[in-house]
Amino acid sequence: MTQATEGPSPEAFNLFYCDQFVLPLPAEHRFPMSKYSLLRERLRQEPALVSGRFSVPPAASRQALKRVHSKTYLDALLGGELPPAIERRIGFPYSEQMVERSRRSVGGTMAAAEAALECGVAVNLAGGTHHAFADTGGGYCVLNDVAVAARYAQTRLGVGQVLVVDLDVHQGDGTAAIFAEDPSVFTFSMHGGKNYPTRKQTSDLDVPLDDGTDDDAYLEQLEQILPGLLTEVQPELVFYLAGADPFAGDRLGRLALSKPGLARRDRRVFAHLREAGVPAAVCMAGGYADDVEDIVSIHTATVLAAHESWRRWQEKSAR
């Protein structure tokens, strides 16, 4: 396994990480920052990933960020003058480390998009910060990595139609708002209907779920929607937000999926994307179980499913 800051390798399973950029959070803060480094450590022990390429992405440039975020917000964020109201909305105390980590996380999704277009599937071991709007952050999200990466793919990588498959337990309200008037990015969010955010935005397709939704009900909904959606939208690139927070043991989730159920979710998503021939950039998104090892196990299963899908892409390409 290698560690690098250069671009993605077209011949490897690319995983991008930024867990060495740590937010200085108070000890009692409920955001599980440790999950990112624990996840990378777990993945490095997985035999299937022995040839995986672990890379540190470059920080997203201001030019890339301004394709999505407003000048006023970027000036305040990058200039160290973030208003207290926005800081409270984000939920993190302002720091230079917060800004650097957020820019690296965006860079990871941009790099994953580029790698996915080369070899089918790539993963950002962070990202999924879908509560960030054009002019503000929110809900532990400073910058909207998927929105910035989608614009990067469209303006620099020749991608036309993009599909966002957001399976975090919380609605992707920031992403929905950013692309509300843009048919070139289709936003699909399947989430807890009574969960955060209280005030929902309108995605191109919203599927609100009842509290307590279990494996079978969840997977039935997904199976009814995703194949037809891929046919209808005809995306050239998918961003998959593989949240760990639909898990029954999640503090903030309110759904009732098991770990095997979430693993089945991931395998089905990747199978449908392969069948449709659509490359996927994967983000980890949320996860707030009391035991951080539960979060890490769910994310690990997602990455292993992504790797299996990448391997099948390679086999198909070699024929």
LOVEXVEX-844751 format. One record per residue: x, y, z of N, C-alpha, C, O in turn. Coordinates in steps of 0.1 Angstrom, whole numbers, padded with zeros to 4 digits, always signed. Example, Ala and Ser with C-alpha at 12.3 -4.5 7.8 and 13.67 -1.06 7.14 Angstrom:
<recs>
+0132-0057+0078+0123-0045+0078+0132-0033+0078+0142-0033+0085 +0128-0022+0071+0137-0011+0071+0129+0000+0079+0134+0011+0080 
</recs>
This chain:
<recs>
+0008-0012+0000+0000+0000+0000+0009+0012+0000+0019+0013+0007 +0005+0022-0007+0013+0034-0008+0005+0046-0002-0007+0046-0002 +0012+0056+0002+0006+0069+0006+0012+0080-0003+0024+0081-0004 +0003+0088-0009+0008+0098-0018-0002+0109-0019-0013+0109-0014 +0003+0120-0025-0006+0132-0027-0008+0135-0042-0014+0145-0045 -0002+0127-0050-0004+0129-0064-0018+0123-0068-0025+0119-0060 -0021+0125-0081-0034+0121-0086-0037+0106-0085-0028+0098-0082 -0050+0102-0088-0054+0088-0087-0047+0080-0097-0043+0084-0108 -0045+0067-0094-0039+0057-0103-0050+0050-0111-0060+0045-0105 -0049+0050-0124-0060+0043-0132-0059+0028-0131-0069+0021-0136 -0049+0023-0125-0048+0008-0124-0050+0002-0110-0048-0010-0108 -0054+0011-0101-0055+0006-0087-0069+0009-0081-0076+0018-0087 -0072+0003-0070-0084+0007-0063-0080+0018-0054-0073+0017-0045 -0086+0030-0057-0081+0042-0051-0090+0046-0039-0102+0046-0039 -0083+0048-0027-0090+0053-0015-0083+0065-0010-0071+0066-0009 -0091+0076-0007-0085+0088-0004-0089+0091+0011-0100+0089+0015 -0079+0096+0019-0082+0099+0033-0075+0112+0037-0066+0117+0031 -0081+0117+0048-0076+0130+0054-0077+0130+0069-0078+0140+0075 -0076+0118+0075-0078+0117+0089-0067+0122+0098-0069+0124+0110 -0056+0125+0091-0045+0131+0099-0048+0146+0102-0041+0152+0110 -0058+0152+0095-0062+0166+0097-0073+0165+0107-0085+0163+0103 -0071+0167+0120-0080+0164+0130-0086+0177+0136-0078+0187+0138 -0099+0178+0138-0105+0189+0144-0103+0189+0159-0104+0179+0165 -0099+0200+0164-0097+0201+0179-0110+0203+0186-0114+0214+0189 -0117+0192+0188-0130+0193+0194-0130+0191+0209-0121+0184+0214 -0139+0197+0216-0140+0194+0231-0142+0180+0234-0148+0173+0226 -0137+0175+0245-0138+0161+0249-0152+0156+0249-0155+0144+0246 -0162+0164+0252-0176+0160+0253-0183+0161+0240-0195+0158+0239 -0177+0165+0229-0183+0167+0217-0188+0153+0211-0181+0143+0213 -0200+0153+0206-0206+0140+0202-0202+0136+0188-0206+0125+0184 -0195+0144+0180-0191+0139+0167-0180+0129+0168-0170+0132+0175 -0181+0117+0162-0171+0107+0163-0159+0108+0154-0157+0101+0145 -0151+0119+0157-0140+0122+0148-0130+0110+0146-0123+0108+0136 -0129+0102+0157-0119+0091+0157-0123+0080+0146-0114+0072+0143 -0135+0080+0141-0139+0069+0132-0131+0069+0119-0129+0058+0114 -0126+0081+0115-0119+0081+0102-0105+0074+0103-0102+0066+0094 -0098+0077+0113-0085+0070+0115-0086+0055+0118-0079+0047+0113 -0096+0052+0126-0099+0038+0129-0103+0031+0116-0100+0019+0115 -0111+0037+0108-0115+0031+0095-0103+0028+0087-0102+0017+0081 -0094+0037+0085-0083+0035+0076-0074+0024+0082-0069+0016+0075 -0072+0024+0095-0064+0013+0102-0070+0000+0099-0063-0010+0096 -0084-0001+0100-0091-0014+0098-0089-0018+0083-0086-0030+0081 -0090-0009+0074-0089-0012+0060-0075-0017+0056-0074-0026+0048 -0065-0012+0063-0051-0016+0060-0049-0030+0064-0039-0036+0060 -0057-0035+0072-0056-0049+0077-0064-0059+0068-0063-0071+0070 -0072-0054+0059-0080-0062+0051-0072-0069+0040-0067-0062+0032 -0072-0082+0039-0064-0089+0028-0069-0085+0014-0061-0084+0005 -0082-0082+0013-0087-0079-0001-0081-0065-0006-0081-0063-0018 -0076-0057+0004-0072-0044+0000-0057-0042+0000-0051-0031+0000 -0050-0054+0000-0035-0053+0000-0029-0045-0011-0019-0039-0010 -0036-0045-0023-0031-0037-0034-0038-0024-0036-0036-0017-0046 -0046-0020-0026-0053-0007-0026-0043+0004-0025-0033+0003-0019 -0047+0015-0031-0038+0027-0031-0044+0038-0022-0054+0044-0026 -0039+0039-0010-0043+0049-0001-0036+0062-0003-0024+0062-0003 -0043+0073-0006-0037+0086-0009-0043+0097-0002-0055+0097+0002 -0035+0107+0001-0039+0119+0008-0043+0129-0004-0034+0133-0012 -0055+0133-0005-0059+0142-0016-0054+0157-0013-0052+0161-0002 -0052+0164-0024-0049+0178-0022-0061+0186-0017-0072+0181-0019 -0059+0197-0010-0070+0205-0006-0077+0211-0018-0071+0215-0027 -0090+0211-0018-0098+0218-0028-0094+0232-0029-0093+0239-0019 -0092+0237-0041-0088+0251-0043-0100+0260-0042-0111+0256-0042 -0097+0273-0040-0108+0283-0039-0115+0283-0052-0128+0284-0052 -0108+0281-0063-0115+0281-0076-0125+0270-0077-0136+0272-0082 -0122+0258-0072-0131+0247-0072-0143+0250-0063-0154+0247-0066 -0140+0255-0051-0151+0258-0041-0160+0268-0046-0172+0267-0043 -0155+0278-0053-0164+0289-0057-0174+0286-0068-0183+0293-0072 -0172+0274-0074-0182+0269-0084-0195+0266-0077-0206+0265-0083 -0195+0264-0064-0206+0260-0056-0209+0270-0045-0221+0275-0043 -0199+0274-0037-0201+0283-0025-0200+0297-0029-0192+0301-0037 -0207+0305-0021-0208+0320-0024-0195+0326-0019-0188+0321-0011 -0192+0338-0026-0180+0345-0022-0180+0350-0008-0170+0349-0001 -0192+0354-0003-0193+0359+0010-0190+0348+0020-0182+0350+0030 -0195+0336+0018-0192+0325+0027-0178+0321+0027-0172+0319+0037 -0172+0320+0015-0158+0316+0014-0149+0326+0020-0139+0322+0026 -0152+0339+0018-0143+0349+0024-0143+0348+0039-0133+0349+0045 -0155+0346+0045-0156+0345+0059-0149+0332+0064-0142+0332+0074 -0151+0321+0057-0146+0308+0061-0130+0308+0060-0123+0304+0069 -0126+0311+0048-0111+0311+0046-0104+0322+0052-0092+0321+0054 -0111+0333+0055-0104+0344+0062-0105+0344+0077-0100+0354+0083 -0111+0334+0082-0111+0333+0097-0121+0342+0103-0119+0346+0115 -0131+0346+0096-0141+0355+0101-0156+0349+0100-0165+0356+0097 -0157+0337+0103-0170+0330+0102-0179+0335+0113-0176+0335+0125 -0191+0340+0110-0200+0345+0119-0204+0335+0130-0205+0323+0126 -0206+0339+0142-0209+0329+0153-0222+0321+0150-0223+0309+0153 -0232+0327+0143-0244+0320+0140-0241+0308+0130-0247+0298+0132 -0232+0310+0121-0229+0299+0111-0221+0289+0119-0222+0277+0116 -0212+0293+0127-0204+0284+0135-0213+0275+0143-0211+0263+0144 -0223+0281+0150-0232+0273+0158-0240+0263+0149-0243+0252+0152 -0244+0268+0137-0252+0260+0128-0243+0248+0123-0249+0237+0122 -0231+0250+0121-0222+0239+0117-0220+0229+0128-0221+0217+0126 -0218+0234+0140-0217+0225+0152-0203+0222+0156-0200+0214+0165 -0193+0228+0149-0179+0227+0152-0174+0241+0156-0177+0251+0150 -0165+0242+0166-0158+0254+0169-0149+0258+0158-0142+0249+0152 -0148+0270+0154-0140+0274+0142-0125+0272+0146-0121+0275+0157 -0118+0267+0136-0103+0266+0137-0097+0265+0123-0104+0261+0114 -0085+0268+0122-0078+0266+0109-0078+0251+0105-0079+0248+0093 -0077+0243+0115-0077+0228+0112-0090+0224+0106-0091+0215+0098 -0101+0230+0111-0115+0227+0105-0115+0230+0091-0120+0223+0082 -0110+0242+0087-0110+0246+0073-0101+0237+0065-0105+0233+0054 -0089+0234+0070-0080+0225+0062-0086+0211+0060-0086+0206+0049 -0091+0206+0071-0097+0192+0069-0109+0192+0060-0110+0183+0051 -0117+0203+0060-0129+0204+0052-0125+0205+0037-0131+0198+0028 -0114+0212+0034-0109+0214+0021-0103+0200+0016-0105+0197+0004 -0097+0193+0025-0091+0180+0021-0102+0170+0018-0101+0162+0009 -0112+0171+0026-0123+0161+0024-0130+0164+0011-0134+0154+0004 -0132+0176+0007-0137+0179-0006-0128+0174-0017-0132+0168-0027 -0115+0177-0015-0105+0172-0024-0105+0157-0026-0103+0152-0037 -0109+0150-0015-0110+0135-0016-0121+0131-0025-0120+0121-0032 -0132+0138-0024-0144+0134-0033-0141+0138-0047-0145+0131-0057 -0134+0149-0049-0130+0153-0063-0121+0142-0069-0122+0138-0080 -0111+0138-0061-0101+0128-0066-0109+0114-0068-0105+0107-0078 -0118+0111-0059-0126+0098-0061-0134+0099-0074-0135+0089-0081 -0139+0110-0077-0147+0112-0090-0138+0110-0102-0141+0102-0111 -0126+0116-0101-0117+0114-0112-0112+0099-0114-0112+0094-0125 -0109+0093-0102-0105+0079-0103-0116+0070-0107-0114+0060-0115 -0129+0073-0103-0140+0064-0107-0142+0065-0122-0145+0055-0128 -0140+0076-0128-0142+0077-0142-0131+0069-0150-0133+0065-0161 -0120+0067-0143-0109+0059-0149-0111+0045-0147-0108+0037-0157 -0116+0040-0136-0116+0026-0133-0129+0021-0126-0129+0010-0120 -0140+0028-0127-0153+0023-0123-0157+0027-0109-0169+0032-0108 -0149+0025-0099-0153+0028-0085-0141+0034-0077-0130+0028-0079 -0143+0044-0069-0132+0049-0060-0139+0055-0048-0151+0058-0048 -0131+0056-0037-0137+0059-0024-0130+0070-0017-0118+0071-0017 -0138+0079-0012-0133+0089-0002-0137+0084+0012-0148+0082+0015 -0127+0082+0020-0129+0077+0034-0134+0088+0043-0132+0087+0055 -0140+0098+0038-0146+0109+0045-0158+0114+0036-0163+0106+0028 -0161+0127+0037-0170+0133+0027-0185+0129+0031-0188+0124+0041 -0194+0133+0021-0208+0132+0023-0214+0143+0031-0223+0141+0039 -0207+0155+0030-0211+0166+0039-0223+0174+0032-0221+0185+0027 -0234+0168+0032-0246+0172+0024-0254+0182+0030-0264+0187+0024 -0251+0187+0043-0259+0197+0049-0253+0211+0047-0258+0221+0052 -0242+0212+0039-0236+0225+0036-0243+0231+0024-0245+0224+0013 -0248+0243+0025-0255+0250+0014-0244+0259+0007-0233+0259+0011 -0249+0266-0003-0240+0275-0011-0234+0286-0002-0223+0290-0003 -0242+0291+0008-0238+0303+0015-0237+0300+0030-0235+0309+0038 -0237+0287+0034-0235+0284+0048-0232+0269+0050-0235+0261+0042 -0226+0266+0062-0225+0252+0066-0236+0248+0075-0245+0257+0078 -0236+0236+0079-0247+0231+0089-0245+0217+0091-0240+0209+0083 -0250+0213+0103-0251+0198+0106-0238+0191+0105-0237+0180+0099 -0227+0197+0110-0213+0191+0110-0207+0191+0095-0198+0183+0092 -0213+0199+0087-0208+0200+0073-0204+0214+0070-0212+0224+0071 -0192+0216+0066-0186+0229+0064-0187+0233+0049-0192+0244+0046 -0183+0224+0040-0183+0226+0026-0190+0213+0020-0189+0202+0025 -0197+0215+0009-0204+0204+0003-0195+0197-0007-0194+0202-0019 -0189+0186-0003-0179+0180-0011-0185+0174-0024-0179+0175-0034 -0197+0168-0023-0203+0162-0035-0207+0172-0045-0205+0171-0057 -0212+0184-0041-0216+0194-0050-0204+0200-0057-0204+0202-0069 -0193+0202-0049-0181+0207-0055-0175+0197-0065-0170+0201-0076 -0175+0185-0061-0169+0174-0070-0178+0172-0082-0172+0169-0093 -0191+0174-0081-0199+0172-0093-0196+0184-0103-0195+0181-0115 -0195+0196-0098-0191+0207-0107-0177+0205-0113-0175+0208-0124 -0168+0200-0105-0155+0197-0110-0155+0187-0121-0149+0188-0132 -0163+0176-0119-0164+0166-0130-0171+0172-0142-0167+0168-0153 -0180+0181-0141-0187+0186-0152-0178+0196-0160-0178+0197-0172 -0171+0205-0152-0163+0215-0159-0149+0211-0163-0143+0217-0172 -0143+0201-0156-0129+0197-0159-0128+0183-0164-0117+0180-0170 -0137+0174-0162-0136+0160-0166-0145+0156-0177-0145+0144-0180 -0153+0165-0182-0161+0162-0194-0174+0154-0191-0180+0148-0200 -0178+0154-0178-0190+0147-0174-0202+0156-0177-0202+0168-0175 -0213+0150-0182-0226+0157-0184-0235+0155-0172-0235+0163-0163 -0243+0144-0173-0253+0142-0163-0248+0135-0151-0240+0125-0152 -0251+0140-0139-0247+0134-0126-0259+0130-0118-0269+0136-0119 -0257+0119-0111-0268+0114-0102-0262+0113-0088-0251+0107-0086 -0268+0119-0078-0265+0118-0064-0274+0108-0057-0286+0110-0057 -0269+0097-0053-0276+0087-0045-0273+0088-0031-0262+0083-0026 -0281+0095-0023-0279+0099-0009-0286+0089+0000-0298+0091+0002 -0279+0080+0006-0285+0070+0015-0281+0072+0029-0281+0063+0037 -0276+0084+0032-0275+0088+0046-0289+0089+0053-0299+0091+0045 -0290+0087+0066-0303+0087+0072-0310+0101+0072-0322+0102+0075 -0301+0112+0070-0307+0125+0070-0308+0131+0056-0299+0128+0048 -0318+0138+0053-0320+0143+0040-0308+0152+0036-0302+0160+0044 -0303+0150+0023-0293+0159+0018-0298+0172+0014-0299+0176+0002 -0301+0180+0024-0308+0193+0021-0299+0203+0014-0304+0210+0005 -0287+0204+0018-0278+0214+0011-0276+0210-0003-0276+0219-0012 -0274+0198-0006-0272+0193-0020-0284+0196-0028-0283+0200-0040 -0296+0193-0022-0308+0195-0030-0310+0210-0033-0315+0213-0044 -0307+0219-0023-0309+0233-0026-0299+0238-0036-0303+0246-0045 -0287+0233-0036-0276+0238-0045-0280+0235-0060-0278+0243-0069 -0286+0223-0062-0289+0219-0075-0304+0219-0079-0309+0213-0088 -0312+0227-0071-0326+0228-0073-0330+0232-0086-0341+0227-0091 -0323+0241-0093-0327+0246-0106-0318+0240-0117-0317+0246-0128 -0311+0229-0114-0301+0224-0124-0304+0210-0127-0302+0200-0120 -0310+0207-0139-0313+0194-0143-0302+0185-0146-0303+0173-0148 -0289+0190-0147-0278+0182-0150-0273+0174-0138-0264+0166-0139 -0278+0178-0126-0275+0170-0114-0288+0166-0108-0295+0174-0103 -0291+0153-0108-0303+0147-0102-0300+0143-0088-0291+0135-0086 -0308+0148-0078-0306+0145-0064-0316+0135-0059-0328+0138-0060 -0312+0124-0054-0321+0113-0048-0317+0111-0034-0305+0108-0031 -0326+0113-0025-0323+0112-0011-0334+0103-0004-0346+0106-0005 -0329+0092+0002-0338+0083+0009-0334+0084+0024-0323+0080+0027 -0343+0089+0032-0339+0093+0046-0351+0092+0056-0362+0089+0052 -0347+0093+0068-0358+0093+0079-0367+0106+0077-0362+0117+0078 -0380+0103+0075-0389+0114+0072-0390+0124+0084-0393+0136+0082 -0389+0119+0096-0391+0128+0108-0377+0132+0114-0377+0137+0125 -0367+0129+0108-0353+0132+0113-0348+0145+0109-0355+0152+0101 -0337+0149+0113-0330+0161+0109-0328+0161+0094-0325+0150+0089 -0329+0172+0087-0332+0186+0092-0348+0187+0094-0355+0181+0086 -0352+0195+0103-0366+0197+0105-0373+0203+0093-0383+0199+0088 -0366+0213+0087-0371+0219+0075-0364+0213+0063-0352+0215+0060 -0371+0204+0056-0365+0197+0044-0365+0206+0032-0373+0215+0030 -0355+0204+0023-0355+0210+0010-0362+0200+0000-0366+0189+0004 -0362+0203-0012-0369+0195-0022-0358+0189-0032-0353+0196-0040 -0355+0176-0030-0346+0169-0039-0354+0166-0052-0366+0167-0052 -0347+0162-0062-0354+0157-0074-0363+0145-0071-0374+0143-0077 -0358+0137-0062-0366+0125-0057-0363+0123-0042-0351+0120-0038 -0373+0126-0034-0372+0123-0019-0380+0111-0016-0391+0110-0020 -0374+0102-0007-0381+0091-0002-0380+0091+0013-0371+0086+0019 -0390+0097+0020-0390+0098+0034-0394+0084+0040-0404+0079+0036 -0387+0080+0050-0390+0067+0056-0395+0069+0071-0392+0078+0077 -0404+0060+0075-0409+0060+0088-0399+0056+0098-0390+0048+0095 -0400+0061+0110-0391+0057+0121-0392+0042+0123-0404+0036+0122 -0381+0035+0125-0382+0020+0128-0382+0012+0115-0383+0000+0116 -0380+0018+0103-0380+0011+0091-0368+0000+0092-0357+0004+0096 -0371-0012+0088-0362-0023+0090-0355-0027+0076-0358-0021+0066 -0347-0037+0077-0339-0041+0065-0349-0044+0053-0347-0038+0042 -0359-0052+0055-0367-0057+0043-0374-0045+0037-0375-0043+0025 -0380-0036+0046-0388-0025+0040-0379-0015+0033-0382-0010+0023 -0367-0013+0039-0357-0004+0033-0353-0009+0019-0353-0001+0010 -0348-0021+0019-0343-0027+0007-0354-0028-0004-0350-0027-0016 -0366-0031+0000-0377-0031-0010-0379-0018-0017-0380-0017-0029 -0378-0007-0008-0380+0007-0014-0368+0009-0024-0371+0014-0035 -0356+0006-0020-0345+0009-0028-0345+0001-0041-0342+0007-0052 -0349-0011-0040-0350-0020-0052-0361-0015-0062-0359-0016-0074 -0371-0009-0057-0382-0004-0065-0378+0009-0073-0383+0012-0083 -0368+0016-0067-0365+0029-0072-0352+0030-0081-0352+0035-0092 -0341+0024-0076-0328+0027-0082-0327+0022-0096-0322+0029-0104 -0330+0009-0100-0329+0005-0114-0336+0014-0124-0330+0018-0134 -0348+0018-0120-0356+0027-0129-0350+0041-0130-0350+0047-0140 -0345+0045-0118-0339+0058-0118-0326+0059-0127-0324+0069-0134 -0318+0049-0127-0306+0049-0135-0310+0049-0150-0304+0055-0158 -0321+0042-0153-0326+0042-0167-0331+0056-0171-0329+0060-0182 -0338+0062-0162-0345+0075-0165-0334+0086-0166-0335+0094-0175 -0325+0087-0156-0316+0098-0155-0304+0096-0165-0299+0106-0170 -0300+0084-0168-0288+0081-0177-0276+0089-0172-0270+0096-0180 -0272+0087-0160-0260+0095-0155-0247+0090-0161-0246+0078-0164 -0238+0098-0161-0224+0095-0165-0215+0093-0153-0204+0087-0155 -0220+0097-0142-0212+0096-0129-0222+0096-0118-0231+0104-0118 -0220+0087-0108-0229+0087-0096-0220+0090-0084-0209+0085-0083 -0225+0099-0075-0219+0100-0062-0228+0093-0052-0240+0096-0051 -0222+0083-0045-0230+0075-0036-0226+0078-0022-0215+0076-0017 -0235+0084-0014-0233+0087+0000-0238+0075+0008-0250+0073+0010 -0229+0067+0013-0232+0054+0020-0232+0056+0035-0223+0051+0042 -0242+0063+0040-0243+0066+0054-0244+0054+0062-0250+0044+0059 -0237+0054+0074-0238+0043+0084-0249+0045+0094-0252+0037+0102 -0256+0057+0093-0265+0060+0103-0280+0055+0102-0288+0057+0110 -0283+0048+0091-0296+0040+0092-0295+0028+0101-0305+0021+0103 -0284+0025+0107-0281+0014+0116-0290+0015+0128-0292+0026+0133 -0296+0004+0133-0305+0004+0144-0298+0009+0157-0305+0014+0166 -0285+0008+0158-0278+0013+0170-0273+0027+0169-0265+0031+0177 -0277+0034+0159-0273+0048+0157-0280+0058+0166-0293+0057+0167 -0273+0067+0173-0279+0076+0182-0289+0086+0175-0299+0090+0181 -0285+0089+0163-0293+0100+0156-0301+0094+0144-0306+0102+0136 -0302+0081+0143-0307+0075+0131-0322+0073+0131-0329+0077+0121 -0328+0066+0141-0342+0064+0142-0347+0053+0132-0359+0050+0132 -0339+0047+0124-0343+0036+0116-0338+0023+0123-0332+0024+0134 -0340+0012+0116-0337-0001+0123-0330-0011+0114-0333-0023+0115 -0320-0006+0106-0313-0015+0097-0302-0022+0105-0296-0016+0114 -0300-0035+0102-0289-0042+0108-0276-0040+0100-0276-0034+0089 -0265-0045+0105-0252-0044+0097-0253-0053+0085-0249-0048+0074 -0258-0065+0086-0260-0073+0073-0269-0066+0063-0267-0066+0051 -0280-0059+0068-0289-0052+0059-0282-0040+0052-0285-0038+0040 -0274-0033+0059-0266-0022+0053-0256-0027+0043-0254-0021+0033 -0250-0039+0046-0241-0045+0036-0248-0049+0024-0243-0048+0012 -0260-0054+0025-0269-0058+0014-0272-0045+0006-0272-0046-0007 -0275-0035+0013-0278-0022+0006-0266-0018-0003-0269-0015-0015 -0254-0018+0002-0243-0014-0006-0241-0024-0018-0238-0019-0029 -0242-0036-0016-0240-0046-0027-0250-0044-0038-0247-0044-0050 -0262-0041-0034-0273-0038-0044-0270-0026-0052-0271-0025-0064 -0266-0015-0045-0263-0003-0052-0252-0005-0062-0253-0001-0073 -0241-0011-0058-0230-0013-0067-0234-0023-0078-0229-0021-0090 -0242-0033-0076-0246-0042-0086-0254-0034-0097-0252-0036-0109 -0263-0026-0093-0271-0018-0102-0263-0008-0110-0265-0006-0122 -0253-0002-0103-0244+0007-0111-0236+0000-0121-0234+0005-0132 -0230-0012-0117-0222-0020-0127-0231-0024-0139-0227-0023-0150 -0243-0028-0136-0252-0033-0146-0255-0021-0156-0256-0023-0168 -0256-0009-0151-0259+0002-0159-0246+0008-0165-0247+0017-0174 -0235+0003-0161-0222+0008-0166-0219+0022-0162-0213+0030-0169 -0223+0026-0149-0221+0039-0144-0210+0039-0134-0211+0032-0124 -0199+0047-0135-0189+0048-0125-0194+0055-0112-0203+0063-0113 -0188+0051-0101-0193+0056-0088-0182+0062-0079-0172+0055-0077 -0183+0074-0074-0175+0080-0064-0182+0078-0051-0194+0083-0049 -0176+0072-0041-0183+0068-0029-0178+0077-0017-0166+0079-0016 -0187+0081-0009-0184+0089+0003-0190+0082+0015-0200+0075+0014 -0183+0083+0027-0188+0076+0039-0200+0082+0045-0209+0075+0051 -0202+0096+0045-0213+0102+0051-0214+0099+0066-0204+0097+0072 -0227+0100+0072-0228+0100+0086-0227+0086+0093-0228+0076+0086 -0226+0087+0106-0226+0075+0114-0223+0079+0129-0213+0085+0132 -0233+0076+0138-0232+0081+0152-0235+0071+0162-0241+0074+0173 -0232+0058+0160-0235+0048+0170-0227+0051+0182-0216+0057+0182 -0232+0046+0194-0225+0048+0207-0211+0042+0206-0202+0047+0212 -0210+0030+0201-0198+0023+0199-0192+0026+0186-0197+0022+0175 -0181+0033+0185-0175+0038+0173-0171+0026+0164-0170+0027+0152 -0168+0014+0170-0165+0002+0163-0176-0002+0154-0174-0008+0143 -0189+0000+0158-0200-0003+0150-0200+0006+0137-0202+0000+0126 -0197+0018+0138-0196+0027+0127-0185+0022+0117-0187+0022+0105 -0173+0019+0123-0162+0015+0115-0165+0002+0108-0161+0000+0096 -0172-0007+0114-0175-0020+0108-0185-0018+0096-0183-0024+0085 -0194-0009+0097-0204-0006+0086-0196+0000+0075-0198-0003+0063 -0188+0010+0078-0180+0017+0067-0171+0007+0060-0169+0008+0048 -0165-0002+0068-0156-0012+0062-0163-0021+0052-0158-0024+0042 -0175-0025+0056-0183-0033+0047-0186-0026+0034-0186-0032+0023 -0189-0013+0035-0191-0005+0023-0179-0004+0014-0180-0006+0002 -0167-0002+0020-0155-0002+0012-0152-0015+0005-0148-0016-0006 -0154-0026+0013-0152-0039+0007-0161-0042-0005-0158-0048-0014 -0174-0038-0003-0183-0039-0014-0179-0031-0026-0180-0035-0038 -0174-0019-0024-0169-0010-0034-0157-0017-0041-0156-0016-0053 -0148-0023-0033-0137-0029-0039-0141-0041-0048-0135-0043-0059 -0150-0049-0043-0155-0060-0051-0161-0055-0065-0159-0061-0075 -0168-0044-0064-0174-0038-0076-0163-0033-0085-0163-0035-0098 -0152-0027-0080-0141-0022-0087-0134-0034-0094-0130-0034-0106 -0132-0045-0087-0126-0057-0092-0134-0063-0104-0128-0067-0114 -0147-0062-0103-0155-0067-0115-0154-0058-0126-0155-0062-0138 -0153-0045-0124-0151-0035-0135-0138-0039-0142-0137-0038-0154 -0127-0042-0134-0114-0045-0141-0115-0057-0149-0109-0058-0160 -0122-0068-0144-0123-0080-0151-0131-0078-0165-0127-0083-0175 -0141-0070-0164-0149-0067-0176-0141-0059-0186-0142-0062-0198 -0133-0050-0181-0124-0041-0190-0113-0050-0197-0109-0047-0208 -0109-0060-0190-0098-0068-0195-0102-0078-0206-0094-0084-0213 -0116-0080-0207-0120-0090-0217-0119-0085-0231-0123-0092-0240 
</recs>
